[in-house]
Amino acid sequence: MSFLRRLKKKKKHVPTEPVLDAGKASGLDFAAPSMIKETLPGDMTFEKTKADSYAVEVGGTITPARFFRNFFVEISSGNTWAGMLDSLIRSKQGNGDVDLVLHVQPSANDKELDDIGRRLAGLLSDISDEKDVRKIDAMRDEIADLKERQKRIRLNVERSFKVGIQVIVSAPSWSSLMKICRSLIQRFAGKSLYLRSTDGWQLSALQGVLPTAAECKHAPEHILSLESSNVSDLFPFGGGSLNHRTGVVIGKDSKGRPVMLDNWHADLVNYHMAIMARSGAGKSFFIQLFGLRSTHIGRQVGAIDWKGEYGDFCKMIGCPYIELSEHSKARLNPYDVDITELADGSQFVDIEEAANAVQATVFKMISVYDRTVLTGEVKVFIGTAIREQYADLEIDSDPENLYTVSSQEIDEQFRIHRTRKDMPILSGLFDKMQASTSDMIRQASELLRPFTKKGTMKSYSIFDGQSTVELKRAPFFAFAINRLDAEIMRPIGLFVTQNWMMERWAKKYPDVQKNMIIEECQNIFLDEDFGAVWAERAYREGRSTNTGIASVTQGLEVFTRSQAGMAAIKNSPIKIIGIQEALDIDAVRGKLALTEGEADFLVYQARKGDMLVKVDNQSVIVHVDASPHEHMMFTSDPNDPAYKERKRYIRELEAMQREA
């Protein structure tokens, strides 16, 4: 009896190991496991279950045994993206576990270039014998990718690495292990990430992750050749970055590193950008910051201001801010044309393109009141009459015919003067329509009358007459259309202004890199009269005129609702995406190639000033970083102290200008 009492008393002082995470392996399990067994298909497991695949059983201290299965990730999409493996780590598997191991070894650039060269030679040899068109296209795409990679490595833009992405799945039971493995394989196959099992080498692969084990050489088919920016995308929760080393700093990534963005980067096919975010998410702040910093590296920037947000900013930097309204002196003539210069140096005046733009403008003006009036007869007459107006002034494709030449004798010397001709105007088209013998055409002319000086609505006739704006080489300027009638004149003003900027600014200075910012661009995307005409012209001519279009709008879905929006997305290699609604993400996730992690970030995690920057196959999450003075210039929040400070500054600046 006394012996038993002593034994019980002693037991009270025996410490017991707390069960913090039942079923999970502990460090002791790996340091000194009670059992290690590589299970083959057909073997009986510890649970007396017949195995149907390869795995490893490891005896544990908490559970009798735990089952492990190893995979290596194969990337078939041809690109990586920031946080691509995050959901693999975050995934909850009940009592199962998923671990990620990255094997990274630097690779000699000369050896990598030799490998790329051999692969290119093989593809070029195979493509000449291949008959299947689909395989030929795939080979050509791979050849193009390999040549780009070859160039980046040769110029030391990127370093090459040999990388193995190992995924280890474990569970306390065979059925749980198989269930988790099937779920992961299916889920990540949808992202073009294929989990390849190390069948026959399961134990070696598991031992290779232990710090005490000898170096394990994995099979070559499990090793990927990746570049520096690709490797950074793999690290969980770190975020990737861009390979741009030129352009402007737009902010910092998740690790606090500065991110540069250059829409004239040599790898990009054109200079266009699409910026989209919910109202108040910071899209206008971003594009104004990007525009200002672009001027610091010699680029010109022009903006079309839909809401009147650029006025204070332009005043602070002393650049033109042109307000279009019946009360201002600024006027734009939609008939304006300028010289177009081709890549070979030849020049011409694109009368046909200009006439089509004027025609779209006139159709829009008439359709405001009655679209049914625009019959085939009326449309043909208007198109012909517009071209006759240019011909009447002897303006054609010859650049010399844009000018009149006169001579003047001064001090017994003759001086030759070239003066730009006046352009046709809307009133002239109205007169031609009035003179027609067709009742239908005269009826259409009456619907055009309010938009000419022969009508009585001054606010509607601001585009009838010669242009009074001369931009010269201002580093930054903005046209404000917020004072125009929102329902009728502002959409017309948006199209006329953009078209005028293409003719009198973009074409005029083809040697200068230029960014054209179009705020609230959905108003032109969705316009049935202007949308297609605008997209065809702006995105086609942008490269030839050295101009990048930055289309700014709110929702992702706006781009998918029209052909113009889809043209903007397809022709914009740079996409800047801020906070979004879940419904918008679901609608366009595939079209923008958003990963699951990127979509979740934009809906659930992004805050004001956070932007996902996608540049072709690269992506990075950036927090837009402005200096205190830049913040004061761009903030549109009236409750922000910096906003009030800016208003005081503008009042003082205007007072000084009046005194001067």
Secondary structure, DSSP 4 states (H G I P E B T S, - for coil): -HHHHHHHHHHHTS-----SSTT---HHHHHS-S-EEEE-TT-B-TTSPBP-S-EEEEE-SSSSEEEEEEEEEEE-SS---TTTTHHHHH---TT-EEEEEEEEEE--HHHHHHHHHHHHHHHHHHHHH---HHHHHHHHHHHHHHHHHHHHHHTTSS-EEEEEEEEEEEESSHHHHHHHHHHHHHHHHTTTEEEEE-TT-HHHHHHTTSTTSPPP---GGG-EEEEHHHHHHHSTTT-------SSEEEEE-TTS-EEEE-TT-TT-SS--EEEE--TTSSHHHHHHHHHHHHHTTT-EEEEEESSS-SHHHHHHHT--EEE-STTSS----TT---EEE-TTS-EEE-HHHHHHHHHHHHHHHHHTT-GGG--HHHHHHHHHHHHHHHHHTT--S-GGGGEEEEEEEETTEEEEEEEEPPPP-HHHHHHHHHT-S-HHHHHHHHHHGGGSTTSS-GGG-TTSS------TT-SEEEEE-TTS-TTTHHHHHHHHHHHHHIIIIITT-TTS-EEEEETTTHHHHT-TTTHHHHHHHHHHHHHHTTEEEEEEES-THHHHTSHHHHHHHHT-SEEEE-S--HHHHHHHTTTTT--HHHHHIIIII--TTEEEEEETTEEEEEEE---HHHHHHH---TTSHHHHHHHHHHHHHHHHHHH-
